[in-house]
């Protein structure tokens, strides 16, 4: 607390086992797909994970869980982008979250969609 009686909070990034972003983009604009190096697709799933190597585990889970393809995987930043039909991407992200949070004790986040 400061001298004026106001409290202040600071957010800090602390590396750990966590899913920091899980988002589905249904029917993305072709311009966006082109900019990120994807052909026109029905849906895109984006995950950001720590530690970064988790992106490899998540990719394996996603591919086995649904008929998605890997659009991008970076084991250093922990970014994973998958694509496929809307239903396949939803299924893939749901299973990835379930395995990481329930079986591997990662801190998770809500899967968002726009």
Wavefront OBJ file of the C-alpha trace (Angstrom):
o trace
v 0.000 0.000 0.000
v 1.256 3.481 -0.811
v 1.399 6.405 1.624
v -1.891 7.671 0.185
v -3.645 4.447 1.212
v -4.088 3.198 -2.349
v -3.061 -0.342 -3.204
v -1.314 -1.206 -6.415
v -1.048 -4.564 -8.144
v 1.644 -5.664 -10.525
v 1.236 -8.523 -12.977
v 4.344 -10.532 -13.610
v 4.912 -13.403 -16.008
v 6.217 -16.391 -14.114
v 7.202 -19.330 -16.299
v 5.499 -22.537 -15.340
v 3.324 -25.241 -16.783
v 0.496 -23.243 -18.296
v -1.727 -22.567 -21.263
v -1.873 -18.788 -21.557
v -4.015 -18.545 -24.709
v -6.424 -20.932 -26.407
v -8.486 -19.301 -29.146
v -10.526 -20.458 -32.136
v -10.977 -18.271 -35.185
v -13.924 -19.583 -37.200
v -13.979 -18.659 -40.882
v -10.903 -16.396 -40.841
v -10.487 -13.773 -43.533
v -8.387 -14.983 -46.454
v -6.113 -11.946 -46.044
v -5.252 -13.024 -42.493
v -4.563 -16.588 -43.633
v -2.284 -15.302 -46.369
v -0.339 -13.095 -43.936
v 0.376 -16.024 -41.605
v 1.230 -18.406 -44.435
v -1.934 -20.536 -44.507
v -4.131 -21.384 -47.449
v -7.749 -20.344 -46.970
v -9.064 -22.518 -44.128
v -12.358 -23.044 -42.332
v -10.976 -22.495 -38.817
v -7.736 -21.738 -36.992
v -6.836 -22.695 -33.428
v -4.139 -20.718 -31.617
v -2.398 -21.906 -28.439
v 0.366 -20.282 -26.416
v 2.023 -22.622 -23.931
v 4.834 -22.681 -21.392
v 7.298 -24.171 -21.306
v 7.681 -23.738 -25.062
v 8.380 -27.404 -25.689
v 4.787 -28.090 -24.680
v 3.818 -26.978 -28.185
v 5.209 -30.275 -29.500
v 3.141 -32.280 -27.011
v 0.038 -30.229 -27.808
v 0.553 -30.706 -31.557
v 0.759 -34.473 -31.130
v -2.406 -34.505 -29.001
v -4.283 -32.252 -31.449
v -3.404 -34.311 -34.524
v -4.431 -37.545 -32.807
v -7.650 -36.037 -31.395
v -9.096 -34.558 -34.591
v -8.453 -34.135 -38.290
v -6.441 -30.933 -37.929
v -3.205 -29.934 -39.580
v -0.325 -27.992 -38.079
v -0.071 -24.477 -39.490
v 2.785 -23.365 -37.250
v 4.707 -24.748 -34.298
v 7.455 -22.962 -32.394
v 8.996 -24.858 -29.506
v 10.909 -21.766 -28.378
v 7.955 -19.374 -28.015
v 5.416 -22.097 -27.215
v 3.115 -21.144 -30.075
v 0.961 -23.700 -31.866
v -1.454 -22.976 -34.705
v -3.701 -25.736 -36.022
v -6.302 -25.584 -38.769
v -9.165 -27.630 -40.134
v -12.944 -27.549 -39.971
v -14.530 -25.598 -37.130
v -15.590 -28.836 -35.417
v -12.152 -30.424 -35.785
v -10.382 -27.370 -34.361
v -12.828 -27.198 -31.437
v -12.306 -30.905 -30.728
v -8.520 -30.615 -30.978
v -8.272 -27.646 -28.597
v -10.706 -29.230 -26.127
v -8.700 -32.453 -25.968
v -5.373 -30.603 -25.717
v -6.710 -28.538 -22.808
v -8.140 -31.609 -21.115
v -4.900 -33.594 -21.318
v -2.664 -30.714 -20.271
v -4.844 -29.499 -17.392
v -6.338 -32.733 -16.070
v -3.593 -35.259 -16.799
v -0.423 -33.175 -16.751
v -1.446 -30.608 -14.113
v -0.939 -27.499 -16.233
v -2.694 -24.263 -15.343
v -5.243 -23.663 -18.059
v -7.354 -20.918 -19.489
v -10.766 -20.752 -21.072
v -10.974 -21.570 -24.788
v -12.249 -18.418 -26.470
v -13.811 -18.078 -29.891
v -14.677 -15.291 -32.231
l 1 2 3 4 5 6 7 8 9 10 11 12 13 14 15 16 17 18 19 20 21 22 23 24 25 26 27 28 29 30 31 32 33 34 35 36 37 38 39 40 41 42 43 44 45 46 47 48 49 50 51 52 53 54 55 56 57 58 59 60 61 62 63 64 65 66 67 68 69 70 71 72 73 74 75 76 77 78 79 80 81 82 83 84 85 86 87 88 89 90 91 92 93 94 95 96 97 98 99 100 101 102 103 104 105 106 107 108 109 110 111 112 113 114
